[in-house]
Amino acid sequence: MQILLVEDDDDHAEVVFRALAGHLVVNRIYRVADGEAALDYVFRRGRYADPALSPTPNIILLDLRLPRVDGLEVLKTIKDSAATRHIPVVVLTSSEAERDMVAAYEHYANSYLVKPVDFGKFIGMMQALGFYWLAWNRRPFDEQNK
């Protein structure tokens, strides 16, 4: 399983890495820190052109507040492309704003999670997310289901 983490906050990224790596060591987590890099990675442009260095993610964890290209625009672009719309995108954000949640689901987010302020709760949420999306959930195009 390949996970693409799109997160500009180093502390939040570290929590995600720790929570997922600690319980799901078979997965590979790639991180980019802005929306432009996320689109380059997903569509294999520029420094991410080599598929060996940028494998297609099985899931994308996407922050909304990103430099260069906003997270909602990243989500819209991914879901508008026939080549990438099948990739589950989980919005992982600090925004509890109803308008952000509505906009994310209007652009076909697969899930919307608000990052808890409490470190322990954040770890717990990431572990639950990992178990659901990476262990329990099955999709017909997963490598492990072939």
C-alpha positions as CSV (number, residue, x, y, z in Angstrom):
1,M,0.0,0.0,0.0
2,Q,1.3,3.4,-1.0
3,I,0.1,6.4,1.0
4,L,0.5,10.0,-0.2
5,L,0.4,12.5,2.7
6,V,-0.2,16.1,1.6
7,E,0.6,18.1,4.7
8,D,2.5,21.4,5.2
9,D,2.8,21.2,9.0
10,D,5.8,19.2,10.0
11,D,4.4,18.3,13.5
12,H,1.1,17.0,12.0
13,A,3.0,15.0,9.4
14,E,5.1,13.5,12.2
15,V,2.0,12.4,14.1
16,V,0.6,10.7,10.9
17,F,4.0,9.0,10.2
18,R,4.2,7.7,13.8
19,A,0.7,6.5,14.1
20,L,0.6,4.7,10.7
21,A,4.2,3.4,10.7
22,G,3.8,2.1,14.3
23,H,0.9,-0.2,13.4
24,L,1.0,-0.7,9.6
25,V,4.7,-1.1,8.8
26,V,4.0,-2.8,5.5
27,N,2.8,0.6,4.1
28,R,5.0,3.2,2.4
29,I,4.2,6.8,3.2
30,Y,5.3,9.6,0.8
31,R,4.9,13.2,1.9
32,V,4.6,16.4,-0.1
33,A,4.2,19.8,1.6
34,D,2.1,21.8,-0.8
35,G,-0.7,21.5,-3.3
36,E,1.4,22.0,-6.4
37,A,3.8,19.2,-5.4
38,A,0.8,16.9,-4.7
39,L,-0.6,17.4,-8.2
40,D,2.9,16.9,-9.7
41,Y,3.2,13.7,-7.7
42,V,-0.2,12.3,-8.6
43,F,0.1,13.2,-12.3
44,R,3.9,12.3,-12.4
45,R,5.2,15.7,-13.5
46,G,8.6,17.3,-12.9
47,R,10.7,15.7,-10.2
48,Y,7.9,13.1,-9.7
49,A,7.9,11.8,-13.3
50,D,9.7,8.6,-12.5
51,P,7.1,6.0,-11.4
52,A,9.7,4.3,-9.2
53,L,10.0,7.4,-7.1
54,S,6.3,8.3,-7.2
55,P,4.2,5.2,-7.2
56,T,0.5,5.6,-7.6
57,P,-1.0,6.1,-4.1
58,N,-3.6,3.7,-2.8
59,I,-4.9,6.5,-0.7
60,I,-4.3,10.2,-0.3
61,L,-4.4,12.0,3.0
62,L,-5.0,15.7,2.1
63,D,-4.8,18.8,4.2
64,L,-7.0,21.7,3.0
65,R,-4.9,24.7,4.0
66,L,-1.9,24.3,1.7
67,P,0.6,26.6,0.1
68,R,0.8,27.1,-3.7
69,V,-2.4,25.2,-4.5
70,D,-5.3,25.0,-2.1
71,G,-6.3,21.5,-0.9
72,L,-9.8,21.8,-2.4
73,E,-8.3,22.5,-5.8
74,V,-6.0,19.5,-5.4
75,L,-9.1,17.3,-4.6
76,K,-11.1,18.7,-7.5
77,T,-8.3,18.1,-9.9
78,I,-7.7,14.5,-8.8
79,K,-11.4,13.7,-8.8
80,D,-11.9,15.4,-12.2
81,S,-9.4,13.1,-13.9
82,A,-10.5,9.6,-15.1
83,A,-7.0,8.4,-14.4
84,T,-7.0,9.3,-10.7
85,R,-10.6,9.6,-9.5
86,H,-10.6,6.1,-8.2
87,I,-7.9,7.0,-5.6
88,P,-9.6,7.5,-2.2
89,V,-8.9,11.0,-0.8
90,V,-9.3,11.5,2.9
91,V,-9.4,15.1,3.9
92,L,-7.4,15.5,7.1
93,T,-7.7,19.1,8.2
94,S,-8.0,21.3,11.3
95,S,-11.0,23.1,9.7
96,E,-14.3,22.4,11.3
97,A,-16.1,24.9,9.0
98,E,-19.3,23.5,7.5
99,R,-18.5,25.2,4.2
100,D,-15.1,23.4,3.9
101,M,-16.8,20.0,4.7
102,V,-19.5,20.6,2.1
103,A,-17.0,21.7,-0.5
104,A,-14.9,18.7,0.1
105,Y,-17.8,16.3,-0.3
106,E,-19.0,18.2,-3.4
107,H,-15.6,17.5,-4.9
108,Y,-16.0,13.8,-4.0
109,A,-13.8,13.5,-1.0
110,N,-14.1,9.9,0.4
111,S,-13.9,11.1,4.0
112,Y,-13.5,14.3,6.0
113,L,-11.6,14.2,9.3
114,V,-10.9,17.0,11.6
115,K,-7.5,16.8,13.3
116,P,-8.0,16.7,17.1
117,V,-5.9,19.2,19.1
118,D,-5.1,16.5,21.7
119,F,-2.1,14.5,20.7
120,G,-3.4,11.2,22.1
121,K,-6.7,11.6,20.2
122,F,-4.9,12.5,17.0
123,I,-2.8,9.3,17.3
124,G,-6.0,7.3,18.0
125,M,-7.8,8.8,15.0
126,M,-4.9,8.0,12.7
127,Q,-4.7,4.4,13.9
128,A,-8.4,4.0,13.3
129,L,-8.1,5.6,9.9
130,G,-5.2,3.3,9.1
131,F,-7.1,0.2,10.1
132,Y,-10.1,1.1,8.1
133,W,-8.6,2.4,4.9
134,L,-5.5,0.2,4.8
135,A,-6.5,-3.0,6.4
136,W,-10.3,-3.5,6.5
137,N,-11.6,-1.6,3.4
138,R,-11.5,-3.6,0.1
139,R,-11.7,-2.2,-3.4
140,P,-11.7,-4.2,-6.6
141,F,-8.5,-2.5,-7.9
142,D,-6.3,-3.1,-4.9
143,E,-3.1,-5.1,-5.6
144,Q,-3.8,-7.3,-2.6
145,N,-7.2,-8.3,-4.0
146,K,-5.9,-9.5,-7.4
